[in-house]
Amino acid sequence: MFDKLIEILKANPRKIVFTEGPDARILEAAARLKAGGFLTPVLVGNVDEVRAAAAKGGFDIDGLEILDPLTYDRMDEMVECMVQLRKGKMTPEECRELLKKGNYFGTMLVKMGVADSLLGGATYSTADTVRPALQLIKTKPGAHLVSSCFILQKEGADLLAMGDCAINISYEDKKDKDGNVTLSAAQQLAEVAIETAKTARTFGIDPKVAMLSFSTKGSGKGATVGLSQEATRIAKEMAPELAIDGEMQFDAAVSPVVGQLKFPGSPVAGYANTFIFPCIEAGNIGYKIAQRLGGYEAYGPILQGLNAPINDLSRGCVAEEVYKMAIITAALA
């Protein structure tokens, strides 16, 4: 998988912003990327502090760009741009104060075209990575929400995609001030399914999308069963070319014998490789079971629906994860 992504990056030179430049894990990954020569890191932080941390760890970052929010020569331009993006919700002074923080500063570097993508979260929470992206990068045309996907890899097995396991806690109808539904829960879940299928294709997966449930083809009632059923119907209308079916239980999604018994004639049942969960509890538990008991490596969360690739690290990440997530993030640009 990574060999293919590196070839993409060799053919298309790109820059990635790391919002936590002095962090040893970031520096180790940045030094490795520099040595590889296929992706250019940009480090956010105090120049002296970043260089001292690199020297302490023995990481060669000579020649890499280090940008300090407190001394950045385009800060006035950045503040003006952010004020316009926030459309009167923030004063110039409030924007300038936020831009002292690496997460907002790094996000604006992407917005202004200084870099193509961003990876953060080694010390920030997921919310602190996603919030600036929503406010400044914003969702791409046609997207109504940001979601996430994990790519699961295991030696000798096909790649799998799972969504949404990290962002949307649940799916509720969105209503206007008069109580009219402007975006249904099922429309949101259908959008997650289609975006996850697009992400899967980026990694060479031919997506066969299973809308998961504790019910298969109406065998159960209540809870999220109706949500998965309606989301399947909507997704088929939105992307008729996509192989998608549901609702179905996990065994029906992955076992041809069980799948064709419970869901006869389905092009997906028994052969699914892209799994859509009806809520974050199921998704987060599901991918971690695959990771810890199934022996899969899980890469993500890969954020979907934004105008530029912005991705989040776990605060417990190691340098190897930073390195691989940087490659994934930049390849999506």
C-alpha positions in Angstrom: 0.0 0.0 0.0 2.7 2.5 1.0 4.9 1.8 -2.0 2.0 2.8 -4.2 1.3 6.0 -2.2 5.0 6.9 -2.3 5.0 6.6 -6.1 2.0 9.0 -6.2 4.0 11.5 -4.2 7.2 11.1 -6.3 5.1 12.0 -9.3 3.4 15.0 -7.6 5.7 16.9 -5.2 3.8 18.0 -2.1 4.3 19.8 1.2 2.7 18.7 4.5 2.4 20.8 7.7 3.2 19.3 11.1 1.5 21.5 13.7 3.7 20.2 16.6 7.2 20.8 15.3 9.2 20.4 18.6 7.6 16.9 19.3 10.3 14.2 19.1 7.9 11.8 17.2 7.2 14.5 14.6 10.8 15.3 14.2 11.8 11.6 13.8 9.1 11.2 11.1 10.1 14.5 9.4 13.7 13.5 9.3 12.8 10.2 7.7 10.5 11.9 5.1 13.3 14.4 4.3 15.7 11.5 3.7 13.1 9.8 1.5 12.9 12.8 -0.7 9.3 12.2 -1.8 7.5 14.6 0.6 8.5 17.9 2.0 7.6 18.5 5.7 7.0 22.0 7.1 7.4 22.3 10.9 5.4 24.7 13.0 7.1 26.0 16.2 9.8 28.3 17.6 12.8 27.8 15.4 15.4 27.5 18.2 13.1 25.1 20.1 12.5 22.9 17.1 16.2 22.8 16.2 17.2 22.0 19.8 14.7 19.2 20.1 16.0 17.8 16.7 19.6 18.0 17.9 18.7 16.3 21.2 17.1 13.4 19.4 19.7 13.2 16.6 17.2 13.9 13.9 18.5 15.6 10.7 16.1 18.3 9.7 18.6 20.6 8.1 17.0 22.5 5.2 13.4 21.9 6.3 11.2 24.9 6.7 10.3 25.9 10.3 7.6 28.5 10.6 7.0 30.3 13.9 3.5 31.9 14.3 5.1 34.6 16.4 7.5 35.8 13.7 5.8 34.7 10.5 6.3 37.5 7.9 2.8 37.0 6.3 0.9 37.1 9.6 -1.0 40.3 8.7 -2.1 38.7 5.5 -3.1 35.5 7.4 -5.1 37.5 9.9 -7.0 39.3 7.2 -7.8 36.1 5.4 -9.0 34.4 8.6 -11.3 37.4 9.4 -12.9 37.0 6.0 -13.3 33.3 6.4 -15.0 33.7 9.8 -17.4 36.3 8.2 -17.7 38.6 11.2 -17.7 35.9 13.8 -14.2 37.0 15.0 -12.3 40.3 15.3 -8.8 40.7 13.9 -7.5 40.6 17.4 -9.3 37.4 18.2 -8.0 35.8 15.0 -4.4 37.0 15.7 -4.6 35.4 19.1 -5.8 32.0 17.8 -3.2 32.1 15.1 -0.5 31.9 17.7 -1.5 28.3 18.2 0.0 25.7 15.9 -3.3 24.1 15.0 -4.9 27.3 13.7 -1.7 28.6 12.2 -1.0 25.3 10.4 -4.5 25.1 9.0 -4.2 28.6 7.6 -0.9 27.6 5.9 -2.9 25.0 4.0 -5.7 27.5 3.3 -3.2 30.0 1.9 -1.5 27.4 -0.3 1.8 27.4 1.6 1.3 23.6 2.1 -1.0 21.0 0.5 -2.0 19.1 3.6 -1.8 19.0 7.4 -1.2 16.4 10.1 -1.7 17.2 13.8 -2.9 15.7 17.0 0.2 14.4 18.6 -0.5 16.7 21.5 -3.8 18.2 20.4 -7.2 16.6 20.8 -9.2 15.4 17.8 -11.5 18.4 18.4 -8.6 20.8 18.3 -7.5 19.4 14.9 -11.0 19.2 13.4 -12.4 22.5 14.6 -9.9 24.8 12.7 -10.4 22.6 9.6 -14.2 23.1 9.7 -13.9 26.8 10.3 -11.2 27.6 7.8 -10.8 24.8 5.2 -14.5 24.0 5.4 -16.4 21.1 3.7 -16.0 20.6 0.0 -18.8 21.3 -2.5 -21.7 18.9 -2.0 -20.5 17.7 1.4 -22.7 18.3 4.5 -20.5 16.8 7.2 -17.0 15.7 8.0 -16.5 12.0 8.7 -13.6 9.6 9.1 -12.3 6.3 7.7 -9.8 3.8 8.9 -7.8 1.7 6.4 -7.0 -1.7 7.8 -4.0 -3.7 6.5 -2.8 -7.2 7.3 -0.2 -9.3 5.6 -1.8 -11.9 3.3 -5.2 -10.2 3.4 -7.0 -7.6 1.3 -7.2 -4.0 2.5 -10.4 -3.0 4.3 -12.0 0.3 4.9 -14.2 1.2 7.9 -16.2 4.4 8.6 -17.1 6.4 10.6 -15.2 5.3 13.7 -14.0 8.6 15.1 -16.0 11.8 14.3 -19.8 11.5 14.2 -21.1 10.2 17.5 -24.5 9.5 16.1 -26.8 10.6 13.3 -29.7 12.9 14.1 -32.0 14.8 11.8 -30.8 18.4 11.3 -33.7 21.0 11.4 -34.2 24.6 10.7 -35.6 27.1 13.3 -39.1 26.1 12.2 -38.5 22.4 12.9 -38.3 21.4 9.2 -35.8 18.6 8.5 -33.0 20.1 6.3 -30.7 17.0 6.4 -31.9 13.7 7.6 -29.9 11.2 9.7 -30.1 8.7 6.9 -28.8 11.3 4.3 -25.8 11.9 6.6 -25.0 8.2 7.0 -25.4 7.7 3.2 -22.9 10.5 2.6 -20.5 8.8 5.0 -20.8 5.6 3.0 -20.1 7.2 -0.3 -17.2 9.2 1.0 -15.7 6.1 2.6 -16.0 4.3 -0.7 -14.1 7.2 -2.4 -11.4 7.0 0.2 -11.2 3.2 -0.3 -10.6 3.7 -4.0 -7.7 6.0 -3.3 -6.0 3.0 -1.6 -6.7 0.6 -4.5 -9.8 -1.0 -2.9 -12.7 -1.8 -5.3 -15.3 -0.9 -2.7 -18.1 -3.3 -1.8 -20.0 -1.4 0.8 -21.9 -3.1 3.7 -24.2 -1.0 5.8 -23.8 -2.8 9.1 -26.4 -3.5 11.7 -27.5 -6.1 14.2 -30.1 -7.0 11.7 -29.9 -8.4 8.2 -32.6 -7.5 5.6 -35.2 -6.7 8.2 -34.6 -9.6 10.6 -34.4 -7.2 13.5 -36.4 -4.1 14.5 -35.7 -0.9 16.4 -32.6 1.2 17.3 -30.6 2.0 14.2 -32.1 -0.7 11.9 -34.3 1.8 10.1 -31.5 4.3 9.8 -29.3 1.8 8.0 -32.1 0.7 5.7 -33.0 4.2 4.7 -29.3 5.2 4.3 -28.8 2.3 2.0 -31.7 3.3 -0.2 -30.4 6.9 -0.3 -26.8 5.9 -1.1 -28.0 3.7 -4.0 -29.8 6.7 -5.4 -26.8 9.1 -4.9 -24.2 6.7 -6.3 -26.0 4.0 -8.4 -22.6 2.8 -9.8 -21.5 1.8 -6.2 -21.8 -1.8 -5.0 -23.6 -1.2 -1.7 -26.2 -3.2 0.3 -27.7 -3.4 3.7 -28.7 -3.4 6.3 -26.7 -6.5 7.2 -24.9 -8.1 10.1 -21.1 -8.5 10.0 -21.1 -12.2 9.5 -23.4 -11.7 6.5 -21.1 -9.0 5.2 -17.9 -11.2 5.2 -19.0 -14.8 4.9 -20.2 -15.8 1.4 -22.1 -18.8 2.9 -23.8 -16.8 5.6 -24.2 -13.7 3.4 -26.0 -15.5 0.5 -28.1 -17.4 2.9 -29.3 -14.3 4.8 -29.2 -11.9 1.9 -29.6 -14.0 -1.3 -28.6 -12.3 -4.5 -26.8 -9.4 -2.9 -23.6 -8.3 -4.8 -22.1 -7.3 -1.4 -23.2 -9.9 1.2 -20.3 -12.2 1.9 -17.8 -10.1 -0.1 -17.8 -6.7 1.6 -14.5 -4.8 2.1 -15.9 -1.4 3.1 -17.9 -1.3 6.3 -20.2 1.5 7.4 -21.2 1.5 11.1 -24.5 3.1 12.3 -22.9 4.9 15.2 -19.5 5.7 16.6 -19.7 3.2 19.5 -20.0 0.3 17.0 -17.4 1.7 14.6 -14.8 2.5 17.3 -15.2 -0.9 18.9 -15.3 -2.7 15.6 -12.0 -1.3 14.2 -10.2 -1.8 17.5 -11.3 -5.5 17.6 -9.9 -6.0 14.1 -6.7 -4.2 15.2 -6.1 -6.0 18.5 -7.6 -9.4 18.0 -7.5 -9.7 14.2 -3.9 -8.5 13.8 -4.7 -5.7 11.4 -2.8 -2.4 11.3 -5.3 0.5 11.4 -4.4 3.7 9.7 -6.5 6.7 10.5 -8.7 8.4 11.3 -8.6 9.7 7.7 -10.9 12.8 7.6 -13.4 13.0 4.7 -15.5 15.8 3.3 -13.0 18.6 3.7 -11.6 20.9 1.0 -8.0 19.8 1.7 -6.5 16.8 3.5 -6.3 17.4 7.2 -5.7 14.4 9.4 -5.6 13.7 13.1 -3.0 11.6 15.1 -3.6 9.8 18.3 -1.9 11.4 21.2 -0.4 8.0 22.0 1.1 7.7 18.5 4.7 6.7 17.7 7.0 8.1 15.0 6.2 5.2 12.7 2.5 6.1 12.8 3.3 9.7 12.1 5.5 8.8 9.1 2.8 6.6 7.6 -0.1 8.9 8.3 1.9 11.7 6.7 2.3 9.7 3.5 -1.5 8.8 3.5 -2.5 12.4 4.2 -0.3 13.9 1.5 -1.3 11.3 -1.1 -4.9 12.5 -0.7 -4.0 16.0 -1.8 
